[in-house]
């Protein structure tokens, strides 16, 4: 499983509109599309930490997931563990946010 401790928004921009499959106890579950990668705030050029950013995923309306850690699989990242927070539905599905500080 890939360690995301040093991941940046640029890493995820390469996966914009890619599918991330939710891994369940039964195997592969619903698919989430990465629909937005958004840098948050500004960080100076001499900072020793990454710039905070958020990811927005869209999945099916059902089943809607509670906020929790999810194991996801993607062709670029392989298996990753993300804490996803549901932010509500839009006209195409349920939206989930993952924020990196």
VMD Tcl script that draws the C-alpha trace (Angstrom):
set ca {
  {0.00 0.00 0.00}
  {1.39 3.39 -1.00}
  {2.31 5.77 1.83}
  {0.76 9.18 1.18}
  {2.74 11.07 3.83}
  {4.58 13.07 1.15}
  {1.86 13.11 -1.54}
  {1.13 16.49 -3.09}
  {-1.75 17.91 -5.06}
  {0.43 17.58 -8.19}
  {0.59 13.82 -7.61}
  {-3.19 13.62 -7.63}
  {-3.66 16.04 -10.55}
  {-2.20 13.29 -12.73}
  {-5.21 11.17 -11.68}
  {-7.93 13.76 -12.28}
  {-11.02 11.98 -13.67}
  {-9.49 8.59 -12.92}
  {-11.51 5.90 -11.18}
  {-10.65 4.74 -7.65}
  {-12.25 1.45 -6.65}
  {-13.39 1.05 -3.04}
  {-11.98 -2.21 -1.67}
  {-14.48 -4.11 0.48}
  {-14.29 -7.34 2.46}
  {-16.00 -9.03 -0.51}
  {-13.51 -7.65 -3.02}
  {-14.01 -4.68 -5.34}
  {-16.81 -2.30 -4.43}
  {-18.19 0.92 -5.88}
  {-16.06 3.19 -8.03}
  {-15.29 6.80 -7.15}
  {-14.18 9.31 -9.78}
  {-11.65 11.96 -8.74}
  {-13.37 15.12 -10.01}
  {-11.36 17.88 -8.33}
  {-7.89 18.47 -6.88}
  {-7.71 21.79 -5.06}
  {-4.68 23.40 -3.40}
  {-5.62 25.07 -0.10}
  {-3.99 28.25 1.14}
  {-0.46 29.30 0.30}
  {2.84 28.03 1.54}
  {6.18 29.82 1.28}
  {8.97 28.52 -0.96}
  {11.16 27.73 2.07}
  {8.48 25.72 3.89}
  {9.39 22.21 4.94}
  {5.86 20.87 4.60}
  {3.62 20.27 1.63}
  {0.89 22.67 0.61}
  {-2.48 21.55 2.03}
  {-4.94 20.30 -0.59}
  {-8.26 18.58 -0.94}
  {-9.61 15.90 -3.23}
  {-13.24 15.62 -4.30}
  {-14.61 12.29 -5.44}
  {-17.98 11.40 -6.95}
  {-19.56 8.00 -6.46}
  {-22.98 6.43 -6.80}
  {-25.86 7.74 -4.69}
  {-26.33 4.26 -3.23}
  {-24.71 2.98 -1.19}
  {-23.77 6.26 0.49}
  {-20.80 5.82 2.81}
  {-20.29 7.37 6.26}
  {-17.08 9.26 6.97}
  {-14.32 6.76 7.63}
  {-11.08 5.32 6.30}
  {-11.41 3.58 2.96}
  {-8.97 1.39 1.11}
  {-9.01 2.48 -2.52}
  {-7.27 1.09 -5.56}
  {-6.17 3.09 -8.59}
  {-3.99 2.25 -11.58}
  {-1.55 5.10 -10.78}
  {-1.37 4.89 -6.98}
  {-2.12 1.23 -6.44}
  {-3.76 0.68 -3.06}
  {-4.12 3.73 -0.82}
  {-5.92 4.47 2.42}
  {-7.96 7.71 2.55}
  {-10.29 9.24 5.13}
  {-13.34 10.27 3.12}
  {-16.07 12.62 4.33}
  {-19.43 12.69 2.53}
  {-20.33 16.25 1.53}
  {-23.68 15.50 -0.07}
  {-25.08 14.67 -3.47}
  {-24.91 16.64 -6.68}
  {-26.88 16.01 -9.87}
  {-24.65 13.04 -10.78}
  {-23.91 11.22 -7.51}
  {-22.61 11.42 -3.95}
  {-19.56 13.60 -3.26}
  {-16.73 12.74 -0.86}
  {-13.86 14.93 0.34}
  {-10.35 13.96 1.46}
  {-8.21 16.79 2.89}
  {-4.43 16.70 3.30}
  {-2.85 19.17 5.74}
}
mol new
graphics top color blue
foreach p $ca { graphics top sphere $p radius 0.5 }
foreach p [lrange $ca 0 end-1] q [lrange $ca 1 end] { graphics top cylinder $p $q radius 0.2 }
display resetview
